[in-house]
Amino acid sequence: MKFFLWQFSLLGLAFTMAAQVKDSSFLTTLRVAGIVDACQEMKIDFELVFAPMVLAVSHPYRSYRWSVSRDEFSNPVINALPPEEEMGWTAWERWSIKENNPVRTAWVLYPVKEPIQRGIINWYVIEESDILAPRLLLKENDLEAQLRLARIDEVAEWLEMDFAASFIDSLSPAVQQIYSQFRWVIIPHVLAANGPVIYALPPKGRSDELPWESWYTDGHTPQIHHVHYTKEKPNTTGKWSEGAGAPQRPLDIFGHIWYWYNDPDMIPALAK
């Protein structure tokens, strides 16, 4: 009887979730990758930790590569690898068993803290937590927290920018709310002296009125800030497009003609 009730409860939960799902293809991706089965083995509540990702379509994890591997004790390890162009700056997240309990860790390559020897590069743990929810799933529109999770503060420091003054204090609460809807990501580029580029990417379909922005150095000019729209503005000075699949670029920018200008100020364009 108890087994029947347990099965009935799970069936009811499955029907409830099916009614709520907004991204069924992503749910299928997680199932095929073995995430649901691994959660059961690791005693992770899939509905609490991972299911919130299938109830929305605007988070970055849909473009991650999800897989399950095994540690040295044959325990499952859930892996979430960011897109290739982001690899190294955006964290690779792993869910594993430590002292019989599940933990989530975040690993990055850069900035490299030690010299590379014999061609070996090291991954560094930047976070270990028993809070299992994916780190980029914020429940509140806190821009500063979002930027720090994306490591914008670290790259701003590398560019010798004042992170708080440039990206937080320069924005009114209303403008912070707008930028909290953007996707903030770090991607290195050969034209940025092989260094990191800060990208602020507006919500899909909004780039006529909301800018795509980038901050970087080319190795000669210490700080560069470019602003791009898909609709020409009074201050745009040129137009540009990138071929689909071009390396070291976010997928968000492909398939558009961008009207851009060089902004001598380092603060986000909507702050003005």
N, C-alpha and C positions, 0 to 999 in steps of 0.2 A: 504493500500500500504506500509506504514512504517513497519507494522507488518510482511508483507511478506518479505520485504528487510532484516529485522532483522533476520528472520528465515533463509533466504538464506545465510546471512553472517555467522551465527552459523554453518550451514551445511558445508559451505566452510572451516571454521576453523576446523571442525571435520575431513573433508577429508584430510586437510593439515597435521594435527597432526597424523592421522592414517598412512600417508605415511612416517612420521618421526620416529614413535615409534620403539624402539629397544627392549623394555621389555614389551610386551603386557600383560603378566600374572600379572605384578605388577600394570599396569594400571587397570586391572580387579579387583585386590585386593582393590585399592583405591575406585573404583566405588562401589563395593559390600559393603565396610565399610561405605559408605555414605559420603565420603569426598567431592565428586563433589557437591552433593546436599547441604551439609553444607556450602561450599564455596559460593554457590549462595545465601543462606540465610544470610550469614555474609558479603556479598559484598566483598569477596576476589576473586581476579582474579586467578582462578585455573590454567590457561595456563601460567601465569607469575610465580606463587609461587610453584606449585606442579608438573606441567607437565615436567619441566626440569629433574625430577627424572626418568621419564619413557623413556627419550632419552639416557640413559646410563645404564650400568649394573654393574659398578664397585663401586658404592657407598654403604654405610652401611644400608641405610634406607629400602632396600628390605627385610631385616631380622627383621625389627621392627613390632610390633603389632599395627595396625592402627584401630582407633575406633572414634565414635562420642558420646559424652555424653551431658548432659544439666547442666547449672549452676543454681543458685537459682532463676534467673529471666527467666528461660526456654530458654535462649539463647544457641545455639549449642556451644560445645567445641570440637575441633579436638585434638585427643591425638595420640602421636607417642611414644610408649614405646619400649626401647631397649630390646635386648634378655635378658632372665632371668639371665644368668651368668654375664652380664655387669651391671645389675640393681643397682642403687645407686651411682655408679661413673660416668657412662655415663648418660648424661642428659635425662630425660623424658621431651619432648617438648609438649607444649600445645598452641593452637591458640584459643583465646577467645575474647569476646567483653568487652572493658573497655571504659566507657564514650562514648558509641556509635561508637567506632572505633575498628577495629580488632588489636590485639597485639599478639606477640609471646613471651612466657616465657619458660625458661629452669629451671628444678627443679632437685636437687640431694639430696641424703641422707647423703653422706660422703664428707669430714670429719664431724663427729658429733660435733656440736659446744656447745651443752648443755648436761648435764647428762640426761640419759634416766630415766623417772619416770613412774612407774606402767606399764612398758612394752610398753610405747608409744614412737615411734620414729617420728622425724619431717622431712618433706621435706623443703629444703631451695631453694629460688629463687636465681639463680646465674646470670640470665640475663632476662631483659624485654625490648622488642624492638618493634618499629613499622616497622622495616625491617622484613618482614614476611618469607623470604626464609629460609628453614631449615638450622640450624647453621653450619652443617658439610659439606655443599655444597660450597666448595671454588671454585672461578672462576680462581684463579691463583695458581701456584705451590709454595706457600709460606710455607716452612717447619715449621718455627717458629710459624706462625699463626695456622697451622694445629695442632701442638703439644699442644699449649695453649688451643685450643678449645677442645681437647681430655683430657685436665687436666694433661698432662704429667708433666708440671712444678710443679704442686702441689704435686704429688707423689714423684718427684725427691727431692723436699724440705723435704718431710717426711723421705726419705731415706738418708737425709743429703748429697745429691749430689748437685753440682753446675750445675743447669739446662743449662745455656747458655754455660758454658765451656764444658760440656759433650755432649750435643746434637746439638749444633749449631756451636760454634766456632771451634770445632774439625773437622768439615766437610768442605771440599772444596765446591765451588758452584756446581760443577758437581755431587758430592756425595750427597749434599743436594737435588738435583733434583731427584736422584734415590730414596732416602728415602721419598720424598714427594709422591711417588707412592705407598708406603706401607700403610697398615691399622694400625693405632696406637690406642690402646685401653687399658683400665684399667680393670682388672678382679681380685677380691680377690681370695685367695686360702688357704686351710687349711695348706698346707706345707710351706706357706709363713707367718707363725705365724698368720694366719687369716687376714693378711694385704693385701694391693693392690699389684698387679704385673703389671709392664709395659710390654706390648707386642708390638713388631714391626713385622708385618706379611706381607710378600712379596706378590706381585700380584700372582694370581692363575696360576699355571703351571710354575712358575719361581724359585721354591725353590731348584732346583739343583745348581743354581749359586748365588741365592740371599738368605740370611739367615733369618730364623725366630729367633728373639732375645727376651730375657726376662731379666728384672732387678727386684730384690726383696731382701728381707731379710728373713732368716728362723728363726729369733729370737735369733740366736747365732752369725752368721756371719753378720755384719752390712750391707754389700752390696755384692750381687751376680749377676753375669752377665753370662748367658748361651747363646750359639750360636748353632743353629741347621740347618742342610741341609738335603735334601733328597738324596744327593749323598755324599759318603764318601770323606773326605778331608785329607790331610797329617797330620793335627793337631787334627782330631777328636779322641776322647778317648773312646767312647761308642756308642751304638745304643739303641733306645727306641721308643716305640709306645704307643699310648693311645687308649683305646677302644672307639668306637663310642658312643656318648651320655654321656661320663664321665662328671660329674659335674665340674663347675668352670673352664672350658676350652673353648677356642674359637673353633668354628666349623671348622675353617681353618686347624687345625692340625690333624683332624681325617683321618684315612685311609692311613696313610703313616708310613714308618719306617724312623726315624730321627737319623742322625749321629750328635753327639753333642760334644762340649767341654766347659770347664769352662774357661772363659776369665778373667784374673786378672785385666784387664783394664776395666773401666766403660764406655768407649766411644764406639759408634757403630762399629761393626766389619769392615765395609767397609771403615772406616776412615783411616785404616792402609795401 
